[in-house]
């Protein structure tokens, strides 16, 4: 077994400049027993971030090597799993498309919208699927990479509509919905509202909020969409349903998130509705504090 390892210049030089043996040797040196065959076995069921998280359980590296497993998993994937799209690769393509679209909004004539859109669509088509949507483990990593950019992407799509770039907005939201199944049509509905189809968009969001099979995050996004559209009565009605469901499931954290939106809706429906929503949120807060006395609720 080789003793060759990556040296301390790896962050400045990039792992691409080191041999596979050096990367594997470094992993073994800090506690991860893996070889090429072992990596391929792991890659059959997980993607780079998930593989790295598994490695961290035995990882002894500190300082500049503390996060080494994440970079190593990505680099080994490019070498040993050629032709298989990674979540980070798809995320980078979405970021490149967003950058080009922002340049379009800034009236830059050479904004590479067509090329970046084609690349994003290519990688979406190559990504692993199950029942017509992205593989759940794959999409979870995409969501992890994009979690701080979702709101920005949504605002970009709305801005494109405002500027008259309606087709580009549709293209962006189609990519968004494809790579983030958790959106569940909510982003598309908001673009529809921006086009002036508010009644149709409102109906779409209500339908999404009422889907029992949809993820809680998706139903919450639909509720937030109704609030953003100023559809307070509909948002209130859907919020009550979601809150009832959450309490029935005993999901206090989700119930608190819904309760906060319900209070927001109540602010536009008069003192009685607002008082009821606030009382219900207060009760949930007390229940949460009783269940978790050592940490505060975060929105």
N, C-alpha and C positions, 0 to 999 in steps of 0.2 A: 504494500500500500504506500503510495507516494506521500512524501512529507512536504512537498511544495505547497506554498500558501500565497494568498493575496497579501501584499504589503500595505503599509499605512497610507500609501498614495492613492488607494483605490477610489476614493471619492472624487479626487481631482482628475484622475486619469479616466475613470469610468471602468466598469467591469469588463466591457468589451475588449479591453486591451490585455486581459489576463486569460490564461488557458482554463479550459474546463477542469483540468486536474487541480489547478490552483484554487478555484472556487470551491470544488468539492473538498479539497484538503483543508480549507479554512472552515468550512462547515463542520467537518469532523473534529478539527482542533478545538472548537468551541462547544462540542457536545452533541452534534447532530450526525448520527451514523447514517450516511446516505451515499450511494453511488449512482451511476447513470441509470442502471436498471431500476433501482429504488425510486429514483425521481420519476421515471416513466410510469411506474406503478401508481405513484401518488397522483400523477397528472391525468390518469384515467378517470379519476373521480372528483378531483379538485382542480382549482385554478390557482395561479400564482399566489394571490394574497392568502387564500385558504391554506395552501401548502406552507407558506411562511409562518402563519399563525400556529400551525401544528409544530413546526420546528422550534418556535419560541418556548414551548413547554420544557425543552431540554437545553435551551440556549444559555451559554455562560458569557457571551461576549458583552463587553461594556464600552462606554465611551464612543469612539467613532465606529465601533463594530456592533453597537447595540441594535441597530436597525438593519444590519447586513443581510439577514435572511430574506427580507422583502426584495432587496435589489438582486440577491442571488437567485431567488426563485424566478424573477422576471427574465434574467439573463440566461439561465439554464433552459427556460421554456423556449426562448428564441432559437436556441441551438439544438435542443433535443426533441422539440415538438413543432418542427417547421411546418408551416401551412395551416396551423391552428390559430385562429384569432384569439387574442387575450382580451379581457375586460379593459385593461389599461390602454391597449392599442385602439380599441373602439372609442374609449373616452377621449383619447387624444384627437381622433378624427372628428368627434363632435365639437371639441374645443376649437379645432382649426376651422370648421364650418362657421361656428359662432363668431370667430375673429373676422372671417371674410364678410359675414353679414353686417357686423358692426362697421367695417370699412365701407360697405355699400351704403349704409345709413349716413356715413360721413362724406358721401359723394366722391369716393375714391374710384376712379374709372377702371383701375386694374385689379379691383377686389376679386380674388379667385373663387367666386361663389360656385361656379359650375364645377370646377375641378374638386373642390373640397366636398361639395354635395355628392358628387359621383363616388369619391373615396368612402365617405360615410355610408352611403347606400351599399357599396361593395362589401364593406365589413359587416354591416347589418345582415346581409344575405349569407355571409359565411359563418356567422355566429351560431352556436349550437341551439337547437330548438326542441321544445317538448309541447305537443298539442297546439302547435301554431304560434307559441310565444317563446321568448328566450328562455333557455334553461334557467331554472330558479337560482342555482348556485352562481351561474354566470351573471345573471342580471343583478344579483345581490352585490357582487363585486363592482359592477358598473355603477350601481346606486351609491356604493361606498365612495367611489372615486368622484362622482358628480354631486354628492349631497349638498355641497356648499354652492353649487352653480345652478341648481334647478330654478330657483326664483329668478335668477338673472336671465336664464334661457327663456323663461315664460315672459318676462318683461321685454326681452328682445323681440320675441314673436309679436307681441302686442304693438311694439314700436314700429315694426315693419309694416303692419297693417295701417297704422296711423300715417306712415310716410307714403303709402300707396303701393308698397311692395307686397301685395297680397299673396301672390303665388309663392314668393320666397318664404313668407310666414307659414304658409301651408306646408312647404317642404320641411321647414325646421321643426314644426310641431309633429309632423309625421315621423321624423327621426327620433324626436323626444319620446313619443309614445311607444315607438318600437324598442328603444333601448331601456326604457323605464316603464315596464308594465304596470308598476304601482300607480302611475298617473291615471290609468284606467279610463282615458277619454276626457279627463278634466281639462287638460291643456288645450285640447282641440275645441272644447266647448267655449273656453275663454276667448280663443281666437275668433270663433263664430260670433260671440257677443261683440267683439271689437269691430267686426264687419257690419254690425247693425242688426244682426239676427238674434236679438236679445230674447225674444219669446222662445225661439227654438233652443237657444243655449241654456236658458233657464230650465226648460223641460228636460234637456239632456242631463244637467247637473242634478235635478231632482231624481231622475231615474237611477243615476249612479249612486246617489246617497241612499237610495232604498234597496240596492242590491245586497241581499244577505250574503251572497258568495264573495262579494268584493272585500278586499283587505280593509281593515279599519282606517289605515292611512289614506286609502283611496276615497273612502266615504267622507272622511274629514276634509280632504282636499275639495270635494264637491261642495261641502258646506261652506268652506272658505270662499269658493267661487261665487256662490249665491250672495254671500255677504259683500264681496268685492263689487258685484253688480248692483248692489243696493236693493236686492230682493229680500228685505228683512223679514217679511211675513213668511215667505217660503223657507228661508233659512231657519227661522224660529221653529216652524213645524217639523222640518227635517232634524233640527238639533234635538228636539224633544224625543223624537223616535230613536235617534242615535244614543242619546243619554239613557233612555230606558233599556236599550239593548246592552249598553256597556255595563250598567248596574246589574242587569240580570246575569251577565257573564262574570261579574265580580272584578272587572277590569277598571280599577280605580284610576290608574294613570290616564287611560284613554277617556274615562268619564270626566276627569278634570279638564282635559284639553277641550272636550266638547262643551263642558259647562262654561268655560271662558268665552267660547264663541257664542253660546246662548245668551250670555250677559250682553255681549256686543249687539246681538240682534235685538234684545229687549230694550236697549237704549233708544231704539227708533220706533218702538211700539207703545210707548207710554209708561207711566210710573208703575202700573200694576204688573205688567209683563216683566219689567226690569226688576221689580222687587222680588217676584217669584223666582226669576233666574238667579238672582244674587243669593237668595236664601238657599236655593238648591246647591249652588256652588259652595257656599259656606259649609253646608252639611257634608259635602264631599271632601272638602279640605280637612275638616275635623276627623272624618273617617280615615283619610290618608295619613294624617298626623298620628292617629292612634295606631295604625298599622306599621308606620315607618317613622318613629319618633326622632330618629337621629339624622334625618336628612330632609331638607326643604324641597317642596315641589318646584319643578322648573317647567316653564312653558315650552 
